[in-house]
Amino acid sequence: MKFELKTLPRNSSDDDIIAEIKRVDLLVKKDILSQSDFNKFAKISSDGIKRRFGSWKKALSLAGIEHKYFGTEITEKMRQQKAQYLTDNEVLDEIKRAAKTVDKNILTMSYFDKNSEISHGTVARRFGSWQNALAKAGLEHQYSGKIITDNMKGPRPRPLTDDEILLELKRIATLLSKTTVTVEDVKRHSNIMSSTVVSRRFGSWTKAMEKAGLKISEMYRRKYSEEEYFESLLNVWTQHGRQPKYSEMDVPPSKISAGAYASHFGSWHKALEAFVSRMNQDEKEFEQVDQKEKIEDKSVSKKQTEIIRVKTIITAGDRRDIGLGLRYKVLSRDNFKCVRCGRNPATNPIVELHVDHKIPFSMGGKTIFENLETKCKECNLGKSNRHSE
C-alpha cells in the first residue's frame, strides 16, 4: 500500500495537472466531466486549473477530453455586451440552465459561478439577492443559505487595530486565568476576531504573544524532533480520518502548531510530503524484509533457511512497538474506525483509537500487518490478553 498526498503542490507542472484531469476522468466515468465532480476526487481544485489554463474548457481540451465539457453556451451577445447588458429574462434563463446540471436539488452561488459566464454577484445585484433571483426563476426551493437581514446589508465593521487585537488576547488570558493564549482559546472565546487574523497581523502566533506581553505556549516554543512531528501529524490524521488541513494542526490532538510545521519543513505541503515519504519508507522496509526471506530461502540449505527465517521474523515481527508506517497502514485499512464498535474520532472526538495485536504479543502474536487491528480505547482495554474473536 503506497501512501499519497491528497493535494498537488502549487508548483506542479502543466503535465502533472493534465495527468490529474485524466486520472479523475477515469474515476468519474461519465459522459461529462463537470467541475463539481472533478473537485470530489481531484488533488487540485478546478479553480486552480482555470487560473493555470484560462478556462475549464481549455483544460479539458489539453487533456484530450474536450467533448466532455458541459458549460454555458456563450452567445455572441454575452461576449460583446457582457452580463450586465442582458435582459432579466436572459439572466433568468441562464439560472434555469445551470439548475438543470446540479446533482443535488440545491443551486449554490459557488456552483453557479463555476458553471456560468455570469457571476452570482451580477445576478444578486440585478434582483436584489441570490434568493430573490432563484424565486424569480421559479427555483426558490433550490435556495439553501442564510436569510439576508437588513442588519447584514449594513456597512461592514472596520478592521481591528493592532492594539485592539492585543487587548482581546489579554482579555481572553484574564478570562481563562492563564498566562498564555492558544489558537483554540481564541476560537472559543472571541466574538470579534479569528485566530488567523492574529497570526496574519503580527507574522506569527509567537510574535503576537510577545507583543501582548503574554507567555509563549509550549506548543509554539518547544523544539521538536522529526519523529514527534510525524507522531503528532498521525494523531490528527487519525482524528479526522483523512489528510489534515493546515488550520487543524493548531488544535488538539495536535501537540505542534501549524506554523511550526511550515517553519521546520519549509511549508505545510513539504511537511505532508515528508510525512508520506516516511510512511512509504516504513512500508518499503517491511517489503524488503519479506523479499529477503523469499530470496534466501531458495539459495541455502533447509537448516540455514530456518535460521534466516528466525532472524527475519525478529526484524519484522518480534518488536512490540508498532512503527508509524505500520500503524498508519492498519488505521487506513480499518477506515480509522474501531473494528469492534465502529466508533471513530471524526464523528465523536472523545474516541481514542489504538492499534493492537489480535493475538496478544505476550502470547506469541507478531507485530505484523495481518495480526494488527484498530480498536477504540474502551474495546481495547476490555479485550486485555484475550484473543480477538
C-alpha positions in Angstrom: 0.0 0.0 0.0 1.6 3.3 -1.1 0.5 6.5 0.6 0.0 9.6 -1.5 -0.9 13.2 -0.7 -4.4 14.4 -1.4 -3.2 17.7 -2.9 -0.7 18.6 -5.7 2.0 21.2 -4.9 1.4 24.7 -6.2 4.5 24.4 -8.4 3.2 21.3 -10.2 3.9 21.3 -14.0 1.2 21.6 -16.6 1.8 18.0 -17.5 1.2 16.9 -13.8 -2.1 18.8 -13.8 -3.3 17.4 -17.1 -2.4 13.9 -15.9 -4.6 14.7 -12.8 -7.5 15.7 -15.0 -7.2 12.4 -16.9 -7.0 10.4 -13.7 -10.1 11.9 -12.3 -12.0 11.5 -15.5 -11.3 7.7 -15.3 -12.7 7.7 -11.8 -15.8 9.7 -12.6 -16.8 7.6 -15.6 -19.3 10.0 -17.0 -20.0 11.5 -20.4 -19.5 14.9 -18.9 -16.6 15.9 -16.5 -18.2 18.8 -14.5 -16.1 20.9 -12.2 -18.2 19.7 -9.2 -17.5 16.0 -10.0 -13.8 16.8 -10.6 -13.5 18.5 -7.2 -14.8 15.4 -5.4 -11.8 13.3 -6.4 -9.0 15.7 -7.5 -5.8 16.8 -5.8 -6.2 20.3 -7.2 -9.3 22.5 -7.4 -11.0 23.3 -10.7 -10.5 27.0 -9.8 -6.7 26.4 -9.7 -6.9 24.7 -13.1 -8.8 27.6 -14.6 -6.2 30.0 -13.3 -3.5 28.0 -14.8 -5.0 27.3 -18.3 -7.5 30.2 -18.6 -10.8 28.2 -18.6 -12.2 24.8 -17.7 -12.9 24.1 -21.4 -9.3 24.7 -22.4 -8.1 22.5 -19.6 -10.3 19.6 -20.8 -9.1 20.2 -24.4 -5.4 20.0 -23.3 -6.3 16.7 -21.6 -7.8 15.4 -24.8 -11.4 15.3 -23.5 -12.9 18.5 -24.8 -16.0 16.5 -25.7 -16.7 16.1 -22.0 -17.1 19.8 -21.4 -20.5 21.0 -20.4 -20.9 24.7 -19.6 -22.5 27.8 -20.8 -23.2 28.1 -24.5 -21.9 31.7 -24.6 -23.8 33.7 -27.1 -22.3 36.5 -29.1 -24.4 38.9 -27.1 -22.8 37.6 -23.9 -19.3 38.1 -25.4 -19.9 41.6 -26.7 -22.3 43.2 -24.3 -21.3 41.5 -21.0 -23.7 40.1 -18.5 -24.9 43.4 -17.2 -26.5 44.2 -20.5 -28.5 41.1 -20.7 -32.3 41.3 -20.1 -33.8 40.0 -16.9 -35.3 37.1 -18.8 -31.9 36.1 -20.3 -30.3 36.1 -16.9 -33.2 34.0 -15.5 -32.9 31.6 -18.4 -29.2 31.2 -17.6 -30.1 30.4 -13.9 -32.6 27.8 -15.1 -30.0 26.2 -17.4 -27.4 25.9 -14.6 -30.1 24.5 -12.2 -30.6 21.6 -14.6 -27.0 20.5 -14.2 -26.7 20.2 -10.4 -26.5 16.7 -8.8 -28.5 17.8 -5.7 -31.7 19.9 -5.6 -29.7 22.9 -4.5 -28.2 25.6 -6.7 -25.5 27.4 -4.8 -23.7 30.6 -5.7 -20.3 28.8 -5.9 -21.7 26.1 -8.3 -23.3 28.8 -10.5 -20.0 30.7 -10.7 -18.1 27.6 -11.8 -20.7 26.7 -14.5 -21.8 30.1 -15.9 -20.2 33.1 -17.6 -22.5 35.2 -15.4 -21.3 35.7 -11.8 -23.8 35.3 -8.9 -22.8 38.9 -7.9 -24.3 40.2 -11.2 -27.4 38.2 -10.6 -27.7 39.4 -7.0 -27.3 43.0 -8.0 -29.9 42.6 -10.7 -32.6 41.1 -8.4 -31.6 42.3 -5.0 -30.2 39.0 -3.7 -29.4 35.4 -4.8 -32.6 34.2 -3.1 -34.7 36.7 -5.0 -33.2 35.6 -8.3 -34.0 32.0 -7.6 -37.5 33.0 -6.7 -37.9 35.0 -9.9 -36.7 31.9 -11.9 -39.3 29.7 -10.1 -36.5 27.9 -8.3 -36.9 29.2 -4.7 -36.9 25.6 -3.5 -33.3 25.3 -4.7 -32.1 28.0 -2.4 -30.1 26.9 0.7 -28.4 29.7 2.5 -28.7 32.4 5.1 -31.7 34.7 5.0 -30.2 38.1 4.4 -31.4 40.6 7.1 -31.3 44.4 6.9 -28.6 44.2 9.5 -26.4 42.1 7.3 -26.9 44.5 4.5 -25.5 47.3 6.6 -21.9 48.6 6.4 -19.2 46.1 7.2 -17.4 46.5 10.6 -14.0 48.3 10.3 -10.8 46.1 10.7 -9.4 45.8 14.2 -6.3 47.8 15.0 -3.2 46.1 16.3 -3.9 47.5 19.8 -7.5 46.1 19.8 -6.2 42.6 18.8 -3.6 42.7 21.6 -6.3 43.9 24.1 -8.5 41.0 23.0 -5.7 38.5 23.6 -5.1 39.9 27.1 -8.9 39.8 27.8 -9.0 36.1 26.9 -6.0 35.3 29.1 -7.6 37.1 32.0 -10.9 35.4 31.4 -9.2 31.9 31.5 -6.8 32.9 34.3 -3.9 31.9 32.0 -0.5 33.5 31.2 -0.8 32.5 27.5 -3.5 32.1 24.9 -3.8 29.4 22.3 -5.5 29.3 18.9 -8.2 27.2 20.4 -8.8 29.8 23.1 -9.4 32.5 20.6 -11.7 30.3 18.6 -13.8 29.5 21.6 -13.8 32.8 23.5 -13.6 35.7 20.9 -16.5 37.1 19.0 -14.6 39.9 17.3 -11.7 38.2 15.7 -10.3 34.9 14.3 -7.1 33.2 15.2 -5.9 33.6 11.6 -6.2 37.4 11.9 -3.8 37.3 14.9 -1.1 35.4 13.0 -1.5 37.4 9.8 -1.3 40.7 11.5 1.8 40.0 13.6 3.6 37.5 11.3 3.2 34.6 13.7 1.4 33.5 16.9 4.7 33.7 18.9 5.2 37.3 17.9 1.6 38.2 18.8 2.1 36.7 22.3 5.3 38.7 22.7 3.5 41.9 21.7 0.7 41.2 24.1 3.1 40.6 27.0 1.9 37.0 27.3 4.0 33.8 27.7 4.5 31.6 24.7 2.8 28.2 24.9 5.0 25.2 24.9 3.2 24.2 21.7 4.7 27.2 19.9 8.1 27.4 21.6 9.5 23.9 22.1 11.9 22.3 19.6 10.5 19.0 18.4 12.3 16.0 16.8 11.1 14.9 13.4 9.7 11.8 14.9 7.5 14.0 17.2 6.3 16.0 14.2 5.3 12.8 12.4 3.6 11.4 15.5 1.5 14.5 16.1 0.5 14.6 12.4 -0.5 10.9 12.5 -2.7 11.7 15.6 -4.5 14.5 13.7 -4.8 12.4 10.6 -6.4 9.6 12.7 -8.7 12.1 14.4 -10.2 13.3 11.1 -9.8 10.0 9.1 -8.2 12.0 6.3 -5.3 14.2 5.4 -5.5 17.1 7.9 -5.7 20.8 6.9 -3.2 23.4 7.9 -5.5 25.1 10.4 -6.3 21.7 12.1 -2.7 21.5 13.4 -3.3 24.4 15.8 -5.9 22.5 17.9 -5.9 19.2 19.8 -5.0 16.4 19.4 -2.0 18.2 17.6 0.8 19.0 20.0 2.7 21.1 17.5 1.4 24.2 15.8 0.8 24.5 12.0 3.3 27.3 11.9 6.0 25.1 13.4 5.4 22.5 10.6 5.8 25.2 8.0 8.9 26.6 9.6 10.6 23.2 10.2 9.9 21.7 6.7 9.7 24.8 4.6 6.0 24.8 4.0 2.9 22.9 5.1 2.9 20.9 1.8 6.5 19.9 2.3 5.6 18.7 5.8 2.9 16.5 4.3 5.3 15.2 1.6 7.9 14.4 4.3 5.2 12.5 6.3 4.1 10.5 3.3 7.7 9.7 2.4 8.3 8.4 5.9 5.2 6.2 5.8 6.2 4.8 2.4 9.8 4.2 3.7 8.5 2.2 6.6 6.3 0.2 4.1 9.3 -0.4 1.9 11.4 -1.7 4.8 8.7 -4.3 5.5 8.6 -5.3 1.8 12.4 -5.7 1.7 12.4 -8.0 4.7 9.8 -10.2 3.1 11.7 -10.2 -0.2 14.9 -11.1 1.6 13.3 -14.1 3.2 12.0 -15.4 -0.1 15.3 -15.0 -2.0 17.4 -16.6 0.7 15.1 -19.5 1.1 15.9 -20.7 -2.4 19.7 -20.5 -2.1 20.5 -22.1 1.2 20.0 -25.4 2.9 16.9 -26.2 4.9 18.8 -25.8 8.2 20.2 -22.5 7.2 16.8 -21.4 6.0 15.3 -22.0 9.4 18.0 -19.8 11.0 17.4 -17.0 8.4 13.7 -17.1 8.9 14.1 -16.7 12.6 16.3 -13.7 12.1 13.9 -12.2 9.6 10.9 -12.6 11.9 12.7 -10.9 14.7 13.4 -8.0 12.4 9.8 -7.7 11.2 7.6 -9.1 13.9 9.2 -9.5 17.2 9.2 -5.9 18.1 6.4 -5.0 20.5 6.3 -1.3 19.4 4.3 -0.6 16.2 6.1 1.7 13.9 4.4 4.8 12.4 4.2 3.5 8.9 2.6 0.2 10.1 0.2 2.0 12.4 -0.9 4.3 9.6 -1.4 1.3 7.3 -3.6 -0.5 9.8 -5.6 2.6 10.6 -6.2 3.3 6.9 -7.2 -0.3 6.2 -9.8 -0.1 9.0 -11.1 3.3 7.8 -9.9 5.0 11.1 -12.7 3.2 13.0 -12.9 0.7 15.8 -13.4 -2.7 14.3 -15.4 -3.8 17.3 -17.9 -1.0 17.9 -17.5 1.1 14.7 -16.8 4.4 16.6 -14.4 6.9 15.2 -12.9 10.3 16.2 -14.2 12.0 13.1 -17.8 11.8 14.4 -17.0 11.5 18.1 -13.9 13.5 19.1 -13.6 11.8 22.5 -13.0 8.4 20.8 -9.3 7.4 21.1 -8.1 4.8 18.6 -5.4 2.2 19.4 -3.6 -0.2 17.0 -3.5 -3.5 18.8 -2.4 -7.1 18.3 -5.2 -9.6 17.5 -3.2 -12.4 19.1 -1.6 -10.7 22.1 2.1 -10.0 21.9 2.5 -11.7 25.3 1.0 -14.9 23.8 3.3 -15.0 20.8 1.4 -12.7 18.5 3.6 -11.0 15.9 3.8 -7.3 15.2 2.8 -7.7 11.6 0.0 -6.2 9.5 -2.2 -9.3 9.5 -2.1 -9.5 13.3 -3.0 -5.9 13.9 -6.3 -4.1 14.1 -7.8 -0.8 15.1 -9.8 -0.6 18.3 -11.1 2.3 20.4 -9.6 2.7 23.9 -12.6 1.1 25.6 -12.8 -2.0 23.4 -9.0 -2.4 23.6 -8.9 -2.3 27.4 -11.9 -4.7 27.6 -10.0 -7.2 25.5 -7.0 -7.4 27.8 -5.0 -10.5 26.8 -7.9 -12.4 25.2 -7.7 -13.3 21.5 -9.8 -11.1 19.2 -12.8 -13.0 18.1 
